[in-house]
């Protein structure tokens, strides 16, 4: 996993957490769902990068 990819995925996950929290605080279900989707996307990307790294070794 390249350091750039790791930073991008981590920042996307953090942004998702913020969106999700803001959605909960304001009772905005759409924003909360977007946050969950962003976090899931970032986690899947991280998993994919780890799998690629495992096959490179």
Rosetta constraint file for C-alpha pairs under 8 A:
AtomPair CA 1 CA 5 HARMONIC 6.62 0.50
AtomPair CA 1 CA 6 HARMONIC 6.65 0.50
AtomPair CA 1 CA 49 HARMONIC 5.30 0.50
AtomPair CA 1 CA 50 HARMONIC 6.27 0.50
AtomPair CA 1 CA 52 HARMONIC 7.64 0.50
AtomPair CA 1 CA 53 HARMONIC 6.06 0.50
AtomPair CA 2 CA 6 HARMONIC 6.29 0.50
AtomPair CA 3 CA 7 HARMONIC 6.16 0.50
AtomPair CA 4 CA 8 HARMONIC 6.15 0.50
AtomPair CA 5 CA 9 HARMONIC 6.03 0.50
AtomPair CA 6 CA 10 HARMONIC 6.05 0.50
AtomPair CA 6 CA 46 HARMONIC 7.15 0.50
AtomPair CA 7 CA 11 HARMONIC 6.06 0.50
AtomPair CA 8 CA 12 HARMONIC 6.10 0.50
AtomPair CA 9 CA 13 HARMONIC 6.13 0.50
AtomPair CA 9 CA 42 HARMONIC 5.04 0.50
AtomPair CA 9 CA 43 HARMONIC 7.41 0.50
AtomPair CA 9 CA 45 HARMONIC 6.96 0.50
AtomPair CA 9 CA 46 HARMONIC 6.58 0.50
AtomPair CA 10 CA 14 HARMONIC 6.17 0.50
AtomPair CA 10 CA 42 HARMONIC 7.13 0.50
AtomPair CA 11 CA 15 HARMONIC 6.10 0.50
AtomPair CA 12 CA 16 HARMONIC 6.15 0.50
AtomPair CA 12 CA 38 HARMONIC 6.55 0.50
AtomPair CA 12 CA 39 HARMONIC 6.84 0.50
AtomPair CA 12 CA 42 HARMONIC 5.96 0.50
AtomPair CA 13 CA 17 HARMONIC 6.30 0.50
AtomPair CA 13 CA 38 HARMONIC 6.36 0.50
AtomPair CA 13 CA 39 HARMONIC 4.54 0.50
AtomPair CA 13 CA 40 HARMONIC 7.82 0.50
AtomPair CA 13 CA 42 HARMONIC 5.47 0.50
AtomPair CA 13 CA 43 HARMONIC 7.32 0.50
AtomPair CA 14 CA 18 HARMONIC 6.30 0.50
AtomPair CA 14 CA 39 HARMONIC 7.54 0.50
AtomPair CA 15 CA 19 HARMONIC 6.16 0.50
AtomPair CA 15 CA 35 HARMONIC 7.33 0.50
AtomPair CA 15 CA 38 HARMONIC 7.57 0.50
AtomPair CA 15 CA 39 HARMONIC 7.90 0.50
AtomPair CA 16 CA 20 HARMONIC 6.02 0.50
AtomPair CA 16 CA 34 HARMONIC 7.25 0.50
AtomPair CA 16 CA 35 HARMONIC 3.97 0.50
AtomPair CA 16 CA 36 HARMONIC 6.18 0.50
AtomPair CA 16 CA 37 HARMONIC 7.37 0.50
AtomPair CA 16 CA 38 HARMONIC 4.88 0.50
AtomPair CA 16 CA 39 HARMONIC 4.99 0.50
AtomPair CA 17 CA 21 HARMONIC 6.09 0.50
AtomPair CA 17 CA 35 HARMONIC 5.91 0.50
AtomPair CA 17 CA 36 HARMONIC 7.29 0.50
AtomPair CA 17 CA 39 HARMONIC 6.76 0.50
AtomPair CA 18 CA 22 HARMONIC 6.05 0.50
AtomPair CA 18 CA 35 HARMONIC 7.11 0.50
AtomPair CA 19 CA 23 HARMONIC 6.02 0.50
AtomPair CA 19 CA 31 HARMONIC 6.09 0.50
AtomPair CA 19 CA 32 HARMONIC 6.11 0.50
AtomPair CA 19 CA 34 HARMONIC 7.04 0.50
AtomPair CA 19 CA 35 HARMONIC 4.66 0.50
AtomPair CA 20 CA 24 HARMONIC 6.27 0.50
AtomPair CA 20 CA 31 HARMONIC 6.35 0.50
AtomPair CA 20 CA 32 HARMONIC 4.03 0.50
AtomPair CA 20 CA 33 HARMONIC 6.81 0.50
AtomPair CA 20 CA 34 HARMONIC 7.07 0.50
AtomPair CA 20 CA 35 HARMONIC 4.30 0.50
AtomPair CA 20 CA 36 HARMONIC 6.17 0.50
AtomPair CA 21 CA 25 HARMONIC 6.13 0.50
AtomPair CA 21 CA 32 HARMONIC 6.86 0.50
AtomPair CA 21 CA 35 HARMONIC 7.95 0.50
AtomPair CA 22 CA 26 HARMONIC 6.12 0.50
AtomPair CA 22 CA 28 HARMONIC 7.87 0.50
AtomPair CA 22 CA 31 HARMONIC 7.35 0.50
AtomPair CA 22 CA 32 HARMONIC 7.09 0.50
AtomPair CA 23 CA 27 HARMONIC 5.62 0.50
AtomPair CA 23 CA 28 HARMONIC 4.57 0.50
AtomPair CA 23 CA 29 HARMONIC 6.07 0.50
AtomPair CA 23 CA 30 HARMONIC 7.27 0.50
AtomPair CA 23 CA 31 HARMONIC 4.82 0.50
AtomPair CA 23 CA 32 HARMONIC 4.25 0.50
AtomPair CA 23 CA 33 HARMONIC 7.96 0.50
AtomPair CA 23 CA 35 HARMONIC 7.99 0.50
AtomPair CA 24 CA 28 HARMONIC 6.39 0.50
AtomPair CA 24 CA 29 HARMONIC 7.26 0.50
AtomPair CA 24 CA 32 HARMONIC 6.13 0.50
AtomPair CA 28 CA 32 HARMONIC 6.33 0.50
AtomPair CA 29 CA 33 HARMONIC 6.06 0.50
AtomPair CA 30 CA 34 HARMONIC 6.18 0.50
AtomPair CA 31 CA 35 HARMONIC 6.24 0.50
AtomPair CA 32 CA 36 HARMONIC 6.39 0.50
AtomPair CA 33 CA 37 HARMONIC 6.16 0.50
AtomPair CA 34 CA 38 HARMONIC 6.12 0.50
AtomPair CA 35 CA 39 HARMONIC 6.23 0.50
AtomPair CA 36 CA 40 HARMONIC 6.13 0.50
AtomPair CA 37 CA 41 HARMONIC 6.06 0.50
AtomPair CA 38 CA 42 HARMONIC 6.21 0.50
AtomPair CA 39 CA 43 HARMONIC 6.19 0.50
AtomPair CA 40 CA 44 HARMONIC 6.17 0.50
AtomPair CA 41 CA 45 HARMONIC 6.23 0.50
AtomPair CA 42 CA 46 HARMONIC 6.23 0.50
AtomPair CA 43 CA 47 HARMONIC 6.21 0.50
AtomPair CA 44 CA 48 HARMONIC 6.15 0.50
AtomPair CA 45 CA 49 HARMONIC 6.23 0.50
AtomPair CA 46 CA 50 HARMONIC 6.26 0.50
AtomPair CA 47 CA 51 HARMONIC 6.27 0.50
AtomPair CA 48 CA 52 HARMONIC 6.28 0.50
AtomPair CA 49 CA 53 HARMONIC 6.19 0.50
AtomPair CA 50 CA 54 HARMONIC 6.18 0.50
AtomPair CA 51 CA 55 HARMONIC 6.49 0.50
AtomPair CA 52 CA 56 HARMONIC 6.34 0.50
AtomPair CA 53 CA 57 HARMONIC 6.59 0.50
